[in-house]
Amino acid sequence: MHTRLRNLVAKLPRGPVGWALWGVAAVGVIAALSFGPLLRGRLRAMGEKRGLEVDVGRMRLGWFALELSDVAVRPEGVAHTRLTVSEVDVHIDPFLRARRVTMMGGHVAVEGSPSEIADEWDAWRSRHRATSSGNERRSLALAGDAFSLSWVGETATSADAEGHGAPDHLEASGISFARDDRGTSVSVEDVQAKHDAWSGEASGLGVRISSEGALSELRATSVAIELDTADGKKATDDKASGKPANAPAGGHPEPLVPLPNLHAMRARVALMAKALASRWAPDGALHVDGLSFRVGGEKKLSLGPGPLSLTRQNDRMMLVFSTDRAAAGASAGTPLSVHGELPLERGDLRLSFAGGPVALSALGVKEGAAGLADVSRGMLQGKGSLVLSDAGDGLAFDVDLGAKNLSISDPRLADDVVRGLALGARARGALTDKAGLRLDDAEATLGALHLDLRGTLEQTADDTTGNFSFAVPEARCQSLFESIPSALLPTLKGAEMKGTFGGKGTLRFDSRNLDDLGLDYDFDDLCKLTVVPPDLEKARFSKPFFHRVYLSDGTGGEEETGPGTVGWTDLGAISPYMQVAVLTTEDAAFYRHHGFNHHAIRESVIANLKARRFARGASTITMQLAKNLFLSREKTLSRKFEEIVLASYLEQNFSKQEIMELYFNVVEFGPDLYGITRATDHYFGRKPDEIHLGEAFFLSSLLPRPLTLHKFYEHGELPESWSKTLRSLMETAFKRGTISRGELNEGLSEAVVFHPLEAPRPPPRPPVLGSRLFEQSIQK
């Protein structure tokens, strides 16, 4: 501005006219030099009138315009928000009133919790509305381009080294906006946000706000929302309002069966409805061309993208989402759609879905997500509804889902890809505000196998009670067998069954006294394997055979055993105390059950409920033999399926004595120690028929953890704590009537002494015969 004045002065004519113009120029220079402070004061006054603190770095005067640089704006009383702008052009009228403001290159920085920010802005709006009229606000036109925004909810130090617990944040770039007397429009190129375990990103946003401040339109090209289940539990636990209604103050951090707090859920819905009702125009609408969801940790399960719309209809917000029809196509099936109704005042919250069959790939599921494979062949269909009552005292549900040709690759399921799964789930009932569950009708299916379930679950702050009934409708065994993909039963490939299977039962429990749990069932298991692979045929085990073993270095191999081999010992040549010991420690009802021990199953359910996790199984000697004789060591669901079927096969085709004989000759007793013959020689330098009571109980105590417990032998002696355990087991055997008082006293008086490696063998003992009590006990 000063350069232009100097140029003007240089061109002024000389003489009287010149002197007059010189005078005008001098007045102009003086006015210009004093205009800066005047305008700065005017700008501050204009800002204060609108509730804004304005600080201008540099200012340049134009023709009815101001060019401002490095401008900082902070709303009065709003400590968590600050705006900085690189360049501002202010167009003013002759009375120095701003009529249009154009901004270029700015950043909005926000810090603090959403509640703090909202409270500050609500207070600011109240003050602002009270000090300026609507006409005055609308008379100022605003426009901006190349803006960005950042929000941090917490300090960055709250995040750990791996990024878990990272602060809530939002980043937006490419923001442009314009405001006139018709309202405000905003466009945003990209947005990224994170809140608790949720994160999201969006592109191509467009927002239209009416002159009254109501949202009239919101559009987006794409929106992706993700839930990280690895952080999800911790995040939700930290939210007091989201804790289950019956979360106890002490003891276990969660109830026996965690259920959502319906009142807290309804309260959050009410807050959302209140915000939408106050800020959403009557004809407002939200449209997203492509909305997608991702859930999970490393292998995320995705849904979408698909179109989403949210519109206001009188006193309700209506939501519609569907999978992409173009992606579904004729070959991929029928899209799924979701409909929701959110009451803005009073009323029930409703959500429903329907559609399919549709290919998983058409839903947006990626190959490998959540272990899913062949997603173009897997089909999903379903329908359902959820209704959260207006009072928040109940959530009614009615859901029916089905899937066909599913393929899953998961090492916890099977070694190979499980293909051709046909699954179904149906449930109708309600959740209550007392953290209860009512199942009026529920069914789970795996091919021809159906499980029906009904019952109730009620919870208080310190108690959970359950009362359920279940049933498996009768079905042909071969149909059931064919319903299970071959990858889940690889050892039984090519087998055939006959007969039928079905049954029913009840489960009742009270968490205050789980030891009184009631588990009753009656199954008609008439299934019988009529054709089996050669490796399973009974004749194979009447002569030398090879079975899988694992060496101390972790590698696998095969070892020969069976009648006629050096390491084989007939059952009659094994000390009867070995049977007493394994019946005490492993399977007391072995001679009475048919492969599955009802008492052990009940005790397993009780133990797992107490531990709130799977802590104890119900494996019988027959099931252990099935694992050792036929199956690998990998802990998969496939192996458990095979274990159940093969235990039934062993019971149907082998006598109890044959099962026990095979068990003793193939079971693992330590590193590279398979079979009773090698075990008695290694630990005691004796033959299997020489083993006394204490030694037998020591060997049986190794069976759950043979590699770990071999440390006792390595140390050279048995610690007193373990000797006490063995004595307690002997007392149990006496109480069960498998040994006499004299045998008990003799066992208690004997010490378990190991035979050192490479030491001379101890003098032989006479074969142990045992008392008649054991024979009588197994005949009962």
HELIX and SHEET records of a PDB file:
HELIX    1   1 HIS A    2  ALA A   10  1                                   9    
HELIX    2   2 PRO A   16  LYS A   49  1                                  34    
HELIX    3   3 PRO A  114  THR A  131  1                                  18    
HELIX    4   4 GLY A  134  ARG A  138  1                                   5    
HELIX    5   5 ALA A  156  SER A  158  5                                   3    
HELIX    6   6 THR A  229  ASP A  237  1                                   9    
HELIX    7   7 ALA A  240  GLY A  242  5                                   3    
HELIX    8   8 LEU A  262  ARG A  279  1                                  18    
HELIX    9   9 ARG A  325  ALA A  332  1                                   8    
HELIX   10  10 LEU A  360  LEU A  363  5                                   4    
HELIX   11  11 ALA A  369  GLY A  371  5                                   3    
HELIX   12  12 CYS A  477  SER A  483  1                                   7    
HELIX   13  13 SER A  486  LEU A  488  5                                   3    
HELIX   14  14 PRO A  490  LEU A  492  5                                   3    
HELIX   15  15 SER A  511  ASP A  516  5                                   6    
HELIX   16  16 PRO A  534  LEU A  536  5                                   3    
HELIX   17  17 LYS A  538  SER A  542  5                                   5    
HELIX   18  18 LEU A  571  ALA A  573  5                                   3    
HELIX   19  19 PRO A  576  THR A  585  1                                  10    
HELIX   20  20 HIS A  598  ALA A  611  1                                  14    
HELIX   21  21 ILE A  621  PHE A  630  1                                  10    
HELIX   22  22 LEU A  637  ASN A  653  1                                  17    
HELIX   23  23 LYS A  656  VAL A  666  1                                  11    
HELIX   24  24 ILE A  676  PHE A  684  1                                   9    
HELIX   25  25 PRO A  688  GLU A  690  5                                   3    
HELIX   26  26 LEU A  693  LEU A  702  1                                  10    
HELIX   27  27 LYS A  711  HIS A  715  1                                   5    
HELIX   28  28 GLU A  720  ARG A  736  1                                  17    
HELIX   29  29 ARG A  741  SER A  749  1                                   9    
HELIX   30  30 ARG A  772  GLN A  779  1                                   8    
SHEET    1   A17 LEU A  52  GLY A  62  0                                        
SHEET    2   A17 ALA A  65  PRO A  75 -1                                        
SHEET    3   A17 THR A  81  ILE A  92 -1                                        
SHEET    4   A17 ALA A  98  GLU A 111 -1                                        
SHEET    5   A17 ALA A 141  VAL A 152  1                                        
SHEET    6   A17 HIS A 169  ASP A 180 -1                                        
SHEET    7   A17 GLY A 183  HIS A 195 -1                                        
SHEET    8   A17 TRP A 198  SER A 210 -1                                        
SHEET    9   A17 LEU A 215  LEU A 227 -1                                        
SHEET   10   A17 TRP A 280  VAL A 295  1                                        
SHEET   11   A17 LEU A 301  GLN A 313 -1                                        
SHEET   12   A17 ARG A 316  SER A 322 -1                                        
SHEET   13   A17 LEU A 336  PRO A 343 -1                                        
SHEET   14   A17 LEU A 349  ALA A 359 -1                                        
SHEET   15   A17 MET A 379  LEU A 388 -1                                        
SHEET   16   A17 GLY A 394  ILE A 408 -1                                        
SHEET   17   A17 LEU A 372  ALA A 373 -1                                        
SHEET    1   B22 LEU A  52  GLY A  62  0                                        
SHEET    2   B22 ALA A  65  PRO A  75 -1                                        
SHEET    3   B22 THR A  81  ILE A  92 -1                                        
SHEET    4   B22 ALA A  98  GLU A 111 -1                                        
SHEET    5   B22 ALA A 141  VAL A 152  1                                        
SHEET    6   B22 HIS A 169  ASP A 180 -1                                        
SHEET    7   B22 GLY A 183  HIS A 195 -1                                        
SHEET    8   B22 TRP A 198  SER A 210 -1                                        
SHEET    9   B22 LEU A 215  LEU A 227 -1                                        
SHEET   10   B22 TRP A 280  VAL A 295  1                                        
SHEET   11   B22 LEU A 301  GLN A 313 -1                                        
SHEET   12   B22 ARG A 316  SER A 322 -1                                        
SHEET   13   B22 LEU A 336  PRO A 343 -1                                        
SHEET   14   B22 LEU A 349  ALA A 359 -1                                        
SHEET   15   B22 MET A 379  LEU A 388 -1                                        
SHEET   16   B22 GLY A 394  ILE A 408 -1                                        
SHEET   17   B22 VAL A 418  THR A 432 -1                                        
SHEET   18   B22 LEU A 437  LEU A 446 -1                                        
SHEET   19   B22 LEU A 449  GLN A 459 -1                                        
SHEET   20   B22 THR A 464  ARG A 476 -1                                        
SHEET   21   B22 THR A 500  ASP A 510 -1                                        
SHEET   22   B22 GLY A 518  ASP A 525 -1                                        
SHEET    1   C 2 GLU A 496  LYS A 498  0                                        
SHEET    2   C 2 LYS A 528  VAL A 531 -1                                        
SHEET    1   D 2 PHE A 545  TYR A 550  0                                        
SHEET    2   D 2 GLY A 556  THR A 561 -1                                        
SHEET    1   E 2 GLU A 668  GLY A 670  0                                        
SHEET    2   E 2 LEU A 673  TYR A 674 -1                                        
END                                                                             
